[in-house]
Every structure is written in C-alpha cells, then in structure tokens.
Amino acid sequence: MRFAICNETYQNWTFEKMCEDAAAAGYHAIELAPFTLKEDPRELTVEEALTLCAKAKSFGLEILGLHWLLTKPTWFHITTPDALQRKETAKFGRHLAQFCGATGGRIMVWGSPKARNTLPEWNYEDAFKRAADCVREVAEECGKYGVVIAMEPLGRKETNFLNTAEETIRLCKLVDHPSCKLHLDVKAMSDESKPIPDIIRDSKEWTVHFHTNDPNLRGPGQGEVKYEPIIAALRETNYDGYLSVEVFDYTPDAPTIARQSIQYLKQVMGLK
C-alpha cells in the first residue's frame, strides 16, 4: 500500500508548491479534484493533463486520478428522470476519463452526493437503473484509457442513494463493466451499522481505492477511529492500492495535516 493525498487539502497553493510539500512529507501520489483546477472543468484539456503529469513527476509523484467529479457545474445528475441532464452528465464523465488517463491517473472516485440524490416521488429501482446506465456509459470510455470508476458509498447525512458498500456493489454489478468497481472511505463507512473491517472483508473482490479520514472531517488518527483493525483487514484482503488522505477540515494547515496523517498511518502499519 502506498500513500496519497487529495490536492484540495492545499487550499490556494500552486500545483508545484503542493507537489513539493506532499513529496517532502513522504507521499507517493496526489489525487485531483477537477473543480480545483478550473472554474468549469469541462474546459480542462489533454494538454493541461500532460503538463500536470510532468510537473508531478518532477517531484517524484504520480497523479493517481480524480475525485469530487460532479461538483461543478452543479446541475449534473445520474438518477434524475431528465434524459438530457443524464446525457450531459455522461458526456462530462467521458471527458474526465480522457483527462484522467492523460494525467497518468487510473482511478476516478465517483462520490458527488448532490448529483445522485433521489426524490420521494421517484421509483427507487427506476432511479437505480438510470444511474447504472449513466455510469456504464462513462465506464465504457474509461476502459479506453485504462481508467477505473471507483463508485463511493456515502453516509446518510450526505445523500439518500448508495449509502452502503453492499448497495454500491449491487450498482457495480448492474453496470457490468470491468471499469466500474468500488471505493471505500473511512468517514462514510463509519455511518454503516456493519463494522468497518467487516465491510472491507466483504468488499474485497470489488475495492480498488481507499480514503483515510475520520467522521470528525479530519485526517486519520485525528479522531476516534482506530486504524489498527482497518489496516489489518486491508492486509488480510491483499489490498495493494493507495491509502489516500482526504480531509474536509483544513485546519490548522496543509503541511500539518499531511504530516500528521502519514505519520499516523506509518505508525499503525509498523513502517518507519
């Protein structure tokens, strides 16, 4: 398992300065949120992706992929009955697949809770099928660039759709494409009734990416969640992807968050 950190942790830092600090802290890769790169991410180009890749490599870092995919524009949606809205969402997803591949990234974490919420008047199974059809269209494009969609279960405070790993795996099965798998997030899993290590074990055939954080919105080890059983379960299931630090509370500052998080993870893993 290697270590990564999400770029939005570095609020208002230049890309080069962020890479310099992340590398100095001991990370192997960075994870990009498209909305942090351009006000309208639909305008991101392959040329820009290649430039970012080269800059990251100059600091010894990889770009592992993207997350927070549908934050901007805010009207994207995958469960809506509005066919045109879903069409535009899939179109943007296909664009991100090409951009992600050009950065050298291989993972697109699909969270975006507001872009999947369902309304009470919608039939759930119909909405479920609409989401699978939309995601499948993007997955087909991802496959062309060696990119995998990592569908993310999220807590009930964030969304009413795909709240558990089990439900999300059911969606992945309906998508039925090798470029659609599962992403697990410690904060989100903390909302499930099942213990986190059991979720990890039960999801081992589908998990391709993993976010480390805490329900208090801070980094791993900075809250009540103990990571010893989590790391043990990941090792037991032979997870060999990234442990990517994703926080939502950016205090006190990015360098402190980065270093405290990786130091704690290394300590739990018995690494120096």
Salt bridges, closest charged atoms under 4 A:
GLU8 OE1 - HIS67 NE2 2.93
GLU16 OE2 - LYS55 NZ 2.77
ASP21 OD2 - ARG259 NH1 3.04
GLU31 OE2 - HIS67 ND1 3.57
GLU31 OE1 - HIS209 NE2 3.00
GLU31 OE2 - HIS211 NE2 2.86
GLU39 OE2 - LYS72 NZ 3.34
ASP40 OD2 - ARG42 NH2 2.75
GLU48 OE2 - LYS38 NZ 2.71
GLU62 OE2 - ARG2 NH1 3.40
GLU125 OE2 - ARG170 NH2 3.16
ASP133 OD2 - LYS129 NZ 2.91
ASP133 OD1 - ARG136 NH1 2.85
GLU137 OE2 - ARG94 NH1 2.40
GLU141 OE1 - LYS144 NZ 3.00
GLU152 OE2 - HIS183 NE2 3.50
GLU158 OE2 - LYS187 NZ 2.76
ASP185 OD2 - HIS211 ND1 3.50
ASP191 OD2 - ARG156 NE 2.93
ASP198 OD1 - ARG201 NH1 3.15
ASP202 OD2 - LYS194 NZ 2.92
GLU236 OE1 - ARG201 NE 3.01
GLU246 OE2 - HIS67 ND1 3.30
GLU246 OE1 - HIS211 ND1 2.92
